């Protein structure tokens, strides 16, 4: 995870940390897919169908923390 943050993302906001962890968990769990990156991508697209992430939810606007 540290290598990913320093190498790919460079900086991670604590508010979004769980999203980066979820992405890395997915990549780790799908690493043995015999179709490689293409199979992992198609699987991600299939699981994203019907989900919506609004800008307010993504940025945390409207949260009363």
Beta strands, then each sheet from edge to edge (+ up, - down):
end
